Amino acid sequence: MEILLDTHIALWCFFAPETMSKKAISVLTDKNNILFYSVVSMWEVAVKHRKHPQQMEPSGVEFMHYCEALGFHKLEIDDRHVCALETLEREEGSAKHEDPFDRILLAQAKGDGMMLLTHDALFKAYNEPYVFMV
């Protein structure tokens, strides 16, 4: 299965593996899964690092190098992801999800038929089959 890692999951792989659930570790270590990180996550890390370097340890470039060292494949942004982004709907009355990086990651997963591995409960309100909660 092709798995796109939410930014925090990738960061946990490097800096806090003890934070991950057994389910997450099982997905990440399953040799049948192909793991991807997104250029969107690099962008997110770079923005947060620039604003608060003490709170976001790696830069965007360092994040990329960590991902590559772990054998994650890079997912670029493409027009099919923009098309998928425009189809995302949240349940009426659900909590707002204002993180544009998260929406783009979900659109990438949907556009490429991947599973987005996340721990963020806000993704549930999209009712997309591309969200893999751990």
N, C-alpha and C positions, 0 to 999 in steps of 0.2 A: 504494500500500500504506500502511496505517496503522502507524506506528512509535511505540512508547512508549520513551522514552529512560531508560535506567538513570541513576541520579543522577550517577554519575561521568562518564558520557558527556556529560550536559548541562554539568557543571562544566568538563570539558575544552573544550567549545565556547567557553566564556567565557575561561578562564584558561590553557589549555594545548593549543591546537589542534594544535600540532606533535607532541603525544603520540599523536594518533590515527593509525590505520593508513589506508592508501589505500582499503581496503574500507569503513571507517567513513565517511570523507569522501565517498566515492561514494554511499553510502546517504543521508547527510545533505544532499547537494546535488542529489539526484535530484528534479526538479520533480514527478514522479509520486507521490512519497511525502508523506504528511501526518504531520508530526512533533508528538508530544504529550509533555508533561511531566506528572507526577502531583503531586497535593497531598501524596501520601506522600513524595515527594522533598523538597518544601518542609519537611515535618515533620522528615525526617531531617536536613536541613541546619540547621534551627533548633535541634534537639537538640544536634548536634555543635558548632555555633557557640557555643551557650550554655556547653557544657562546656570547649571549647578554641578560643576565638576566634582565636588565633594560627595554628591549624592549619586552621580552616575559615573562610576569608575572608568569604564573604557570610553575611548572616543569612538566615532563611527568606524574609522579605519581599523582600530584595534579590535572592535567587535567583529568585523569581517575576517580578520586574521584568526581570531579564536574559532569562529565558525568553520573556516577552512581547515584549521588544525584538527578539528573533531570530525572532519569528513563530510560536513553538511554541504549540500549543493546550493548554489546561488540562484534565486528566482528574480529575474528582471521584471520591470513593469511593462505591460503591453496594452494595446487598445482593447483587447478582449477583457482585461481587468476593469477598465473604465465601463465597458458595457455591462459587466456583471455588477459593478457598484451601483448602477442605476436601477437594478432590480431588487436591491436589498430593502426590505420592509421590516419594521418592528411591530410587535403586538401593540394594539391600542392600549393606552394606559400604563405601558411599561416604563420603567425608569429610563431617563435620558441616557444616551450613550454618545458622548460628545467627543470622543477620541477619534480624530480622522484617521490616524494610523491603523487603529483596530478595524475600522470599516474597510480600509483598502486591503488589509491582510485577508479579511473574510472574502472580499471580492476576488482577490487573487486565488484563494482556495476554490471558490465557486467556479471561477472562470477556467480553471485548470483541472477541475474534478478531483481536488485534493482534500484531505482532512486537515483542518486547522486545529492543532493541538494547543489547548489553552486551559487556564485555570480561572479565567475571568467569567463570572456568572452573568455578566451583562450580555454576553453573546447568546444566551438561551432565548431571549425575546425575539431573535431573528427567525427562529423556527427553520433554520437551514440545516439540511442533512450533512453539511460540510464542517460542522463544529464537533470536535471531539473533546469533551470536557474531562479533565483529570484533576 
